[in-house]
Amino acid sequence: MKNLKLPLILKQTMVRANAMIVVKAIGLVGKMFMTRLVGAEGMGLYQLAYSFYSLILMIISGGLPTALGMFTAKNSVKGWRLFKVFAIFLMLIGLACSVLTFWQSKSIAFLLGYPQLDVVIRYLSPALFTVPLLSLLRGYLQGLERYTTIALSEIIEQTVRIGTLIWLVPLFIRSGIEYAVGGAVLGTSTGALLAFAMLAAYFFTSNRHSTDLPSPSTRTDLPLVVQASFAIALTRLLIPASDFMDAIIIPQRLQIAGVSLKEAAEMFGIVTGIALVVAYIPTLITGSLTHTLTMKITADWKNNDFNSFYKKSNTALQVAWIWGLVSGFFIFKYAPEISLFVFRIHDAEVPIKSLAMLPLLVGLREITTSILWAQNRKKTPFIGLVTGVLVNFIILYSLVAIPGLGYVGMSLGIIMLELIATAWNLKSLRFFQITISRTVIMSILDILILEAILIVCTLCSKVLSLLSWSEAILIGLEIVHYCFWCVLYLKVRLKRFINE
């Protein structure tokens, strides 16, 4: 029997994916713990504060980590010199933004519509100094393909972050819900600080000889990397900018629909803090694939190795498609159990179901964006995202203010943003149209087979219910049954790509 030998890119993806599974599992524990203590309102305040933080973080670091990683993959010696230049820059900018955010926390809280966010934003401000430096160092190590080290740092960061949350939230909640949320966000700084210390210690002990070597001048390379980082940042900035605008618009429009300020925070927290978290969990696989894919296909394109470029790109798209379908069906089917047993918030069921197709869309968008970036077509994903953001804004402004359509408007806006951006990217990658007829047939077949698997698992569960077993055991068996058949189908469906 012939042994299946995984390509290097899939092996590195699995290293990254395994680490992200641990990271997401730890994060999910933190979300569950926090939701049960502060409720949907607390999650809403948490997400509102993070929408501001994510936007400022992206403005500070932009696309520098990715651009540095892509440059380092081509020239590691010059990459180290550029890392030192950018690190000094980010230290100064990060410190200034951190202090300014702390001083202006009341104004920011007023802008978001919730004065109690003043405390939360102050507790979050130190992260604007630590996290950009951590991201830059990870970007440099990504260019060196130190994926295991990066993965370990992510586990350390998440463990410390959630550990801080679990420790401080019960202590601070006695002073008020805003202090509890502030204690939760403080973990962002502590986690990033320890992760950076770990990466720095590892790097300087294992690469002391290379860092002492005289490096060539990077005067001509600096503008190129900065230009590439701006192009990447323009695309990536759209999502946090859109999230920040959503954080301002959604509560206001919900109040126009007759919802109280507290209820608006709860609804915002259920969608962004619970439903989106569930929907984004499966994207750790495609995110891991993107993490390892970008550097490799960039090198392939630069070296004119188009055969390898298209083969890796096609494999990544196939994985994103199949995995998106499998996880989407799972989320839609088990949304009631997830909302009730995991978060103990029954109102989260409908938003979770509404966002079930998000893993598929996000996965395809991330992969296609990486392919376009590797081809130096960085403006193309930007145009698609801009269009999606505009449509999202129109939907939110129009539907959320209508009584009874709050959840529908929020979910539809998110889905349309991703759908438009993904469709635009796929349209731009014309080389996939060569086998469009076969692709459509296989896509329909995938959907039908996975639907059949879901039906069979449901029927088997109903038969087992005759044995008078507990509901938890029946649900567990049904999930195991579904996962078994999905894994088997994934192995058969992707066998050809794995062999390549």
C-alpha positions as CSV (number, residue, x, y, z in Angstrom):
1,M,0.0,0.0,0.0
2,K,1.4,3.4,-1.0
3,N,2.0,5.8,1.8
4,L,0.5,9.2,1.5
5,K,3.2,11.8,1.8
6,L,2.0,15.3,2.7
7,P,3.5,18.2,0.9
8,L,5.7,20.5,3.0
9,I,3.1,23.3,2.7
10,L,0.4,21.1,4.2
11,K,2.7,19.9,7.0
12,Q,3.5,23.5,8.0
13,T,-0.2,24.3,7.7
14,M,-1.0,21.5,10.2
15,V,1.6,22.8,12.6
16,R,0.0,26.2,12.4
17,A,-3.5,24.7,12.5
18,N,-2.8,22.5,15.6
19,A,-1.5,25.6,17.4
20,M,-4.5,27.6,16.4
21,I,-6.8,24.9,17.5
22,V,-5.3,25.1,21.0
23,V,-5.4,29.0,20.8
24,K,-9.1,29.0,19.7
25,A,-10.0,26.3,22.4
26,I,-8.4,28.5,25.1
27,G,-10.1,31.5,23.7
28,L,-13.5,29.7,23.6
29,V,-13.1,28.8,27.3
30,G,-12.4,32.5,28.0
31,K,-15.5,33.5,26.1
32,M,-17.7,31.0,27.9
33,F,-16.3,32.0,31.3
34,M,-16.8,35.7,30.6
35,T,-20.3,35.3,29.0
36,R,-21.6,33.5,32.1
37,L,-20.2,36.3,34.4
38,V,-21.0,39.5,32.5
39,G,-23.8,38.3,30.2
40,A,-24.6,39.5,26.7
41,E,-24.3,43.2,27.8
42,G,-20.8,42.6,29.0
43,M,-19.8,40.9,25.8
44,G,-21.3,43.8,23.9
45,L,-19.1,46.3,25.8
46,Y,-16.1,44.0,25.2
47,Q,-16.7,44.0,21.4
48,L,-17.3,47.7,21.2
49,A,-14.0,48.4,22.9
50,Y,-12.2,45.9,20.7
51,S,-13.6,47.5,17.6
52,F,-11.8,50.7,18.4
53,Y,-8.6,48.8,19.5
54,S,-8.5,46.7,16.3
55,L,-8.8,49.8,14.1
56,I,-6.0,51.7,15.9
57,L,-3.8,48.6,15.9
58,M,-4.1,48.2,12.2
59,I,-3.4,51.9,11.6
60,I,-0.2,51.5,13.7
61,S,1.2,48.3,12.2
62,G,-0.6,48.3,8.9
63,G,0.8,45.7,6.6
64,L,4.4,45.9,7.9
65,P,4.5,42.4,9.5
66,T,3.3,40.7,6.3
67,A,5.4,42.9,4.0
68,L,8.5,42.3,6.1
69,G,7.9,38.6,6.1
70,M,7.5,38.5,2.3
71,F,10.8,40.5,2.0
72,T,12.6,38.4,4.5
73,A,11.6,35.2,2.7
74,K,13.7,36.6,-0.3
75,N,16.6,38.1,1.7
76,S,16.9,37.2,5.4
77,V,20.0,39.4,6.1
78,K,18.3,42.6,4.7
79,G,15.1,41.5,6.5
80,W,16.8,41.6,9.9
81,R,18.1,45.2,9.2
82,L,14.6,46.3,8.2
83,F,13.1,44.7,11.2
84,K,15.3,46.9,13.5
85,V,14.3,50.0,11.6
86,F,10.6,49.2,11.7
87,A,10.8,48.1,15.4
88,I,12.0,51.5,16.5
89,F,9.3,53.2,14.4
90,L,6.5,51.0,15.9
91,M,7.8,51.6,19.4
92,L,7.5,55.4,19.0
93,I,4.2,55.3,17.3
94,G,2.7,52.6,19.6
95,L,3.8,54.5,22.7
96,A,2.3,57.8,21.4
97,C,-1.0,56.1,20.5
98,S,-1.2,54.2,23.8
99,V,-0.7,57.4,25.9
100,L,-3.2,59.4,23.7
101,T,-5.8,56.6,24.0
102,F,-5.5,56.6,27.7
103,W,-5.9,60.4,28.0
104,Q,-8.8,60.5,25.5
105,S,-10.7,57.5,26.8
106,K,-13.8,59.5,27.8
107,S,-14.1,61.0,24.3
108,I,-13.7,57.6,22.7
109,A,-16.3,56.1,25.0
110,F,-18.7,59.0,24.1
111,L,-18.1,58.4,20.4
112,L,-19.0,54.7,20.8
113,G,-22.2,55.8,22.7
114,Y,-21.4,54.1,26.0
115,P,-19.8,56.3,28.7
116,Q,-18.9,53.3,30.8
117,L,-16.4,52.2,28.2
118,D,-14.0,54.8,29.6
119,V,-12.5,52.3,32.0
120,V,-12.4,49.5,29.5
121,I,-10.5,51.6,26.9
122,R,-8.0,52.8,29.5
123,Y,-7.2,49.1,30.4
124,L,-6.9,48.3,26.8
125,S,-4.5,51.2,25.9
126,P,-1.2,49.5,26.9
127,A,-1.8,46.8,24.2
128,L,-1.3,49.4,21.5
129,F,2.3,49.5,22.5
130,T,3.0,45.8,23.0
131,V,1.0,44.1,20.2
132,P,2.4,45.9,17.2
133,L,6.0,44.9,18.2
134,L,4.9,41.3,18.7
135,S,3.2,41.3,15.3
136,L,6.3,42.7,13.6
137,L,8.6,40.1,15.2
138,R,6.2,37.3,14.1
139,G,6.2,38.7,10.6
140,Y,10.0,38.6,10.4
141,L,10.0,35.0,11.8
142,Q,7.3,34.0,9.3
143,G,9.7,35.1,6.5
144,L,12.3,32.7,8.1
145,E,9.6,30.0,8.1
146,R,9.9,29.5,11.9
147,Y,6.3,28.4,12.1
148,T,6.6,26.2,15.1
149,T,8.2,29.0,17.1
150,I,5.4,31.4,16.1
151,A,2.8,28.8,17.0
152,L,4.3,28.4,20.4
153,S,4.3,32.1,21.0
154,E,0.6,32.3,20.0
155,I,-0.3,29.6,22.6
156,I,1.6,31.4,25.3
157,E,0.0,34.7,24.4
158,Q,-3.5,33.2,24.5
159,T,-2.9,31.3,27.7
160,V,-1.7,34.4,29.5
161,R,-4.5,36.5,28.1
162,I,-7.3,34.1,29.1
163,G,-5.5,33.4,32.4
164,T,-5.6,37.1,33.2
165,L,-9.3,37.3,32.2
166,I,-10.2,34.4,34.4
167,W,-8.3,35.9,37.3
168,L,-9.4,39.5,37.1
169,V,-13.0,39.4,35.9
170,P,-14.4,37.8,39.1
171,L,-12.4,40.2,41.2
172,F,-13.4,43.4,39.3
173,I,-17.1,42.5,38.7
174,R,-17.8,43.6,42.3
175,S,-17.0,47.2,41.2
176,G,-19.3,47.0,38.1
177,I,-19.6,45.3,34.8
178,E,-17.3,47.9,33.1
179,Y,-14.5,47.1,35.5
180,A,-15.0,43.4,34.8
181,V,-14.7,43.9,31.1
182,G,-11.7,46.2,31.7
183,G,-10.0,43.3,33.6
184,A,-10.7,41.0,30.6
185,V,-9.1,43.3,28.0
186,L,-6.1,43.9,30.2
187,G,-5.0,40.3,29.3
188,T,-4.3,41.5,25.8
189,S,-1.3,43.5,27.1
190,T,0.0,40.8,29.4
191,G,-0.3,38.1,26.8
192,A,1.5,40.1,24.1
193,L,4.2,41.1,26.5
194,L,5.1,37.6,27.6
195,A,4.8,36.2,24.1
196,F,7.2,38.9,22.8
197,A,9.7,38.2,25.6
198,M,9.6,34.5,24.6
199,L,10.2,35.1,20.9
200,A,12.9,37.7,21.6
201,A,14.7,35.3,23.9
202,Y,14.5,32.4,21.5
203,F,15.6,34.5,18.5
204,F,18.6,36.1,20.1
205,T,19.9,32.8,21.6
206,S,19.5,30.8,18.4
207,N,20.5,33.5,15.9
208,R,23.2,35.4,17.7
209,H,25.8,34.6,14.9
210,S,23.5,35.9,12.1
211,T,22.5,39.1,13.9
212,D,26.2,40.0,14.4
213,L,27.0,39.8,10.7
214,P,27.3,43.1,8.8
215,S,24.2,43.6,6.7
216,P,24.1,45.3,3.4
217,S,22.4,48.7,2.9
218,T,18.6,48.6,2.7
219,R,18.1,52.2,1.6
220,T,16.7,51.1,-1.8
221,D,14.6,48.3,-0.2
222,L,13.0,50.3,2.5
223,P,10.6,52.3,0.2
224,L,9.6,49.0,-1.6
225,V,8.7,47.3,1.7
226,V,6.8,50.4,2.9
227,Q,4.9,50.6,-0.3
228,A,4.0,47.0,-0.1
229,S,2.9,47.4,3.5
230,F,0.6,50.3,2.5
231,A,-1.0,48.2,-0.2
232,I,-1.6,45.4,2.2
233,A,-2.8,47.7,4.9
234,L,-5.4,49.3,2.6
235,T,-7.0,45.9,2.2
236,R,-6.7,44.8,5.8
237,L,-7.7,48.2,7.2
238,L,-11.2,47.9,5.7
239,I,-12.4,45.1,8.0
240,P,-11.5,46.8,11.3
241,A,-12.7,50.1,9.9
242,S,-16.0,48.5,9.0
243,D,-16.2,46.9,12.4
244,F,-15.6,50.2,14.1
245,M,-18.3,51.9,12.0
246,D,-20.6,49.0,12.8
247,A,-19.9,49.5,16.5
248,I,-21.1,53.1,16.1
249,I,-24.0,52.6,13.7
250,I,-25.6,49.4,15.0
251,P,-26.5,50.5,18.6
252,Q,-27.7,53.9,17.3
253,R,-30.0,52.3,14.7
254,L,-31.2,49.7,17.1
255,Q,-32.3,52.5,19.5
256,I,-34.2,54.1,16.6
257,A,-36.0,50.7,16.3
258,G,-37.2,51.1,19.9
259,V,-34.4,49.0,21.6
260,S,-33.0,50.3,24.9
261,L,-29.3,51.2,25.2
262,K,-28.7,48.1,27.4
263,E,-30.6,45.8,24.9
264,A,-28.6,47.3,22.0
265,A,-25.3,46.3,23.7
266,E,-26.7,42.8,24.4
267,M,-27.7,42.3,20.7
268,F,-24.4,43.7,19.5
269,G,-22.6,41.3,21.9
270,I,-24.6,38.3,20.8
271,V,-23.8,38.8,17.1
272,T,-20.2,40.0,17.4
273,G,-19.1,38.3,20.6
274,I,-20.9,34.9,20.2
275,A,-22.2,34.2,16.7
276,L,-19.1,35.7,14.9
277,V,-16.8,33.9,17.3
278,V,-18.5,30.5,16.5
279,A,-18.4,31.3,12.8
280,Y,-14.7,32.2,12.8
281,I,-13.5,29.2,14.7
282,P,-13.4,26.9,11.6
283,T,-11.4,29.6,9.7
284,L,-8.4,28.8,11.8
285,I,-7.7,26.0,9.3
286,T,-7.8,28.3,6.2
287,G,-6.1,31.0,8.2
288,S,-3.2,28.6,9.0
289,L,-3.1,27.6,5.3
290,T,-3.0,31.3,4.3
291,H,-0.2,31.9,6.8
292,T,2.1,29.3,5.2
293,L,0.8,29.7,1.6
294,T,1.6,33.4,1.1
295,M,5.4,33.2,1.4
296,K,5.6,30.1,-0.7
297,I,3.5,31.2,-3.7
298,T,5.1,34.6,-3.6
299,A,8.5,33.0,-4.0
300,D,7.1,30.7,-6.8
301,W,5.7,33.7,-8.7
302,K,8.9,35.7,-8.3
303,N,10.9,32.7,-9.6
304,N,8.5,32.2,-12.5
305,D,7.7,28.7,-11.2
306,F,4.1,29.0,-12.4
307,N,3.3,25.3,-12.3
308,S,4.1,25.1,-8.6
309,F,2.2,28.4,-8.0
310,Y,-1.0,27.2,-9.6
311,K,-0.8,23.7,-8.0
312,K,-0.4,25.2,-4.5
313,S,-3.1,27.8,-5.2
314,N,-5.6,25.2,-6.5
315,T,-4.9,22.8,-3.5
316,A,-5.5,25.7,-1.1
317,L,-8.8,26.6,-2.7
318,Q,-10.0,23.0,-2.7
319,V,-9.2,22.8,1.1
320,A,-11.0,26.1,1.8
321,W,-14.1,25.0,-0.2
322,I,-14.5,21.5,1.4
323,W,-13.7,22.7,4.9
324,G,-16.0,25.7,4.6
325,L,-18.9,23.4,3.6
326,V,-18.2,20.9,6.4
327,S,-18.0,23.5,9.1
328,G,-20.9,25.5,7.7
329,F,-23.2,22.5,7.8
330,F,-22.1,21.7,11.3
331,I,-22.7,25.2,12.6
332,F,-26.2,25.5,11.0
333,K,-27.2,22.1,12.4
334,Y,-26.0,22.5,15.9
335,A,-26.6,26.2,16.5
336,P,-29.3,25.5,19.2
337,E,-26.9,23.3,21.2
338,I,-24.0,25.8,20.8
339,S,-26.1,28.7,22.0
340,L,-27.6,26.9,24.9
341,F,-25.0,24.5,26.2
342,V,-21.8,26.5,25.4
343,F,-22.8,30.1,26.1
344,R,-26.2,29.6,27.9
345,I,-27.7,32.4,25.8
346,H,-30.7,31.1,23.9
347,D,-31.1,34.2,21.8
348,A,-27.8,33.4,20.0
349,E,-29.3,30.5,18.0
350,V,-30.7,32.6,15.1
351,P,-27.6,34.7,14.6
352,I,-25.3,31.6,14.7
353,K,-27.5,29.9,12.1
354,S,-27.5,33.1,10.0
355,L,-23.7,33.2,9.9
356,A,-23.2,29.5,9.2
357,M,-21.8,30.1,5.7
358,L,-19.2,32.5,6.9
359,P,-16.4,30.0,7.3
360,L,-16.7,29.1,3.6
361,L,-16.7,32.8,2.4
362,V,-13.9,33.9,4.8
363,G,-11.7,31.0,3.9
364,L,-12.1,31.5,0.1
365,R,-11.5,35.3,0.5
366,E,-8.4,34.8,2.5
367,I,-6.9,32.3,0.1
368,T,-7.8,34.3,-3.0
369,T,-6.4,37.4,-1.4
370,S,-3.1,35.7,-0.8
371,I,-3.0,34.5,-4.4
372,L,-3.6,38.0,-5.7
373,W,-1.0,39.5,-3.4
374,A,1.5,37.0,-4.6
375,Q,0.8,38.1,-8.2
376,N,1.4,41.7,-7.1
377,R,-2.3,42.5,-7.7
378,K,-2.9,44.1,-4.3
379,K,-5.5,46.6,-5.5
380,T,-7.9,43.9,-6.7
381,P,-8.9,42.5,-3.2
382,F,-9.1,46.1,-2.0
383,I,-11.7,47.0,-4.6
384,G,-13.8,44.0,-3.7
385,L,-13.6,44.7,0.0
386,V,-14.5,48.4,-0.5
387,T,-17.6,47.4,-2.4
388,G,-18.6,44.8,0.3
389,V,-18.1,47.4,3.1
390,L,-20.3,49.9,1.3
391,V,-23.1,47.3,0.8
392,N,-22.7,46.3,4.4
393,F,-23.1,49.9,5.6
394,I,-26.2,50.4,3.4
395,I,-27.8,47.2,4.8
396,L,-27.1,48.0,8.4
397,Y,-28.3,51.6,8.1
398,S,-31.5,50.4,6.3
399,L,-32.6,47.2,8.1
400,V,-31.3,47.5,11.6
401,A,-33.5,50.5,12.3
402,I,-36.7,48.5,11.4
403,P,-38.3,46.9,14.4
404,G,-37.8,43.2,14.6
405,L,-35.0,43.1,11.9
406,G,-32.0,43.9,14.1
407,Y,-30.4,40.4,14.0
408,V,-31.4,39.9,10.3
409,G,-29.8,43.2,9.3
410,M,-26.6,42.6,11.2
411,S,-26.2,39.0,9.9
412,L,-27.1,40.0,6.3
413,G,-24.6,42.9,6.2
414,I,-21.7,40.6,7.4
415,I,-22.6,37.9,4.9
416,M,-22.9,40.3,1.9
417,L,-19.6,41.9,2.8
418,E,-17.8,38.6,2.6
419,L,-19.8,37.3,-0.4
420,I,-19.0,40.4,-2.5
421,A,-15.3,40.4,-1.6
422,T,-15.0,36.7,-2.3
423,A,-16.9,36.8,-5.6
424,W,-14.7,39.7,-6.8
425,N,-11.5,37.9,-6.0
426,L,-12.7,34.7,-7.7
427,K,-13.7,36.7,-10.8
428,S,-10.3,38.2,-11.0
429,L,-8.5,34.8,-10.9
430,R,-9.4,34.0,-14.5
431,F,-7.1,30.9,-14.7
432,F,-9.7,28.9,-12.7
433,Q,-12.2,29.4,-15.5
434,I,-10.4,26.8,-17.6
435,T,-12.1,23.9,-15.7
436,I,-15.2,25.8,-14.7
437,S,-17.7,23.1,-15.8
438,R,-15.9,20.4,-13.8
439,T,-15.6,22.7,-10.8
440,V,-19.3,23.4,-10.8
441,I,-20.2,19.7,-11.0
442,M,-17.9,18.8,-8.2
443,S,-19.1,21.7,-6.0
444,I,-22.7,20.5,-6.4
445,L,-21.7,17.0,-5.6
446,D,-19.9,18.1,-2.5
447,I,-23.0,19.9,-1.2
448,L,-25.3,16.9,-1.9
449,I,-22.9,14.4,-0.2
450,L,-22.5,16.6,2.9
451,E,-26.2,17.1,3.1
452,A,-26.7,13.4,2.8
453,I,-24.2,12.8,5.6
454,L,-26.1,15.3,7.8
455,I,-29.4,13.6,7.1
456,V,-28.1,10.1,7.9
457,C,-26.5,11.3,11.1
458,T,-29.8,12.9,12.2
459,L,-31.8,9.7,11.4
460,C,-29.3,7.6,13.3
461,S,-29.7,9.9,16.3
462,K,-33.4,9.5,16.2
463,V,-33.1,5.7,16.2
464,L,-30.7,5.9,19.1
465,S,-33.2,8.1,21.0
466,L,-35.4,5.0,21.4
467,L,-32.8,3.7,23.9
468,S,-33.8,6.4,26.4
469,W,-30.3,7.8,26.7
470,S,-29.7,11.3,27.9
471,E,-29.9,14.2,25.4
472,A,-26.2,15.1,25.9
473,I,-25.1,11.6,25.0
474,L,-27.3,11.5,21.9
475,I,-26.0,14.9,20.7
476,G,-22.4,13.8,21.4
477,L,-22.8,10.6,19.4
478,E,-24.5,12.4,16.5
479,I,-21.6,14.9,16.4
480,V,-19.0,12.1,16.5
481,H,-20.9,10.3,13.7
482,Y,-21.0,13.5,11.6
483,C,-17.3,14.2,12.1
484,F,-16.3,10.6,11.2
485,W,-18.0,10.7,7.8
486,C,-16.8,14.2,7.1
487,V,-13.2,13.3,7.8
488,L,-13.6,10.2,5.6
489,Y,-15.0,12.3,2.8
490,L,-12.3,15.0,3.2
491,K,-9.6,12.3,2.9
492,V,-11.2,10.8,-0.3
493,R,-12.0,14.2,-1.9
494,L,-8.6,15.7,-1.3
495,K,-6.5,12.6,-2.0
496,R,-5.4,13.7,-5.4
497,F,-4.2,17.0,-4.1
498,I,-2.4,15.5,-1.1
499,N,-0.6,13.0,-3.5
500,E,0.6,16.0,-5.5
